[in-house]
Amino acid sequence: MGRIITNLEQALADLELLESDHDVIGELLRGSALDLDEAADAWQRSDETVRKECEKAAAKKRWIGFKFKGRWIIGEKRLLNWIEQVDGLPARLAAESRLRKRAMQKAHRNQARCSPLQE
């Protein structure tokens, strides 16, 4: 029985690795990867708290982001899942709302930059 559990745990770890290979790249391409400040704003926590949570999650092999050149890049979906796990569904829904608002503001700024000048 212990051997079966060990094999299942290994299969789950392998699956999470495969999943992470695809979702982080996808989030980067979609523009939904977050830096510490953006994640902290969404979660209403300090950037130091978010950094510690990233490290805590990594220690548990439950990656919510990765460190690149000393900076954390955080997956939006993974952050939301972590928020729900730590603080519950209401906190996740509030964070989703803040992220939607951020995305709309970003789109509005991009649209304003690309609009033709009116005379």
N, C-alpha and C positions, 0 to 999 in steps of 0.2 A: 504494500500500500504506500509506504514512504517513497518508494522508487517512482511510482505513478505520479505522486504529488510533485516530486522533484522534476520529472519530465514535463509535467504541465506548467510548472513555474518557469522552466527554461523556454518552453514554447511561447508562453505569454511574453517573456522578456524579448524574445526574438521578434515577435509580432509588433511590440511597441517600438523596437528599433526600426523595423520596416516602415511603420506608420510615420515615425519621426523623420525618416529620410524624405518623405513626400510632403508632409504638411508644412514644415518650416519653409521649404523652398516655395511652395504654393502661397504661403502667407507673405513671403517677401515679394513675390511677383504681383500679388493682389494689393500690396501696400498695407496689409493688415498686421505686419510685424510691428512690435512696439519697442521703444527704448524704455529705460527705467522711469523717466519722468512721465511718459504717457501711461505706462502701466500703473504708476503710483496715483496719477490723476483718476484713472478709471476705477481703481480700488479704494480711493480715498485714504491712502496710506502714504507714509514717507517713502522716498526712493530707497532709503537705507532698509526699511522694513521689506520692501519688495525684493531687494537684493538678497537679503537673508532668506526670504521664502524661496527664491530661485535656488539658492545653495542647499536649503533643506530638502526641496523637491529633488534636486540632483542627487543628493546623498541617498535618497530612497529609490533612485532610478525612475522617478516620475517627472521627467524633464518638463518644465514649463517654458524654458528658453535655453539659450546657449551663450557662452561667452566667446566673443571674437575680438581679438586685439584689446583685451581688458574691459570690453563693454558688453553688457548683457543685451541680447536681442530676444525678445519674448514673444511667443506665439499667442495671438489673441484668444483663440479657442482654448488653448491649454491654460492660459491665465484664468479664463472664465470658469473652466472646470475646477481649477484649484481653489478659486474664490468660493465656489459652491461647496466644495469639500470642507473648507476651513470655516466659512462664515454662514453657509446655508443659501438656499435658493433666493430669498429676498435680496441678499447682497449681490448675488450673481445678476439678477434682473436689473438692479440699480446700475451695476457696472456696464451691462450691455447697453442700457439707455445712454450713459455717458459716452460710450464708444460710438454709438450711432450719431450722437450730437457732434462729436469730434469729426467723424467721417463727413457729415453734411457741411460743417464749417470748412473743412479741407477742400471739399469739392467746390464750394462757393468761392474760396480764395483762388483756386485753380481756374475756375470759369472767369473770374474777374481779370486775371492775368492774361487770359487768351482772348478776351473780347476785343473786337476791333474798336479803335478809338472813334468816338462820336464827335462830330464838329458842331 
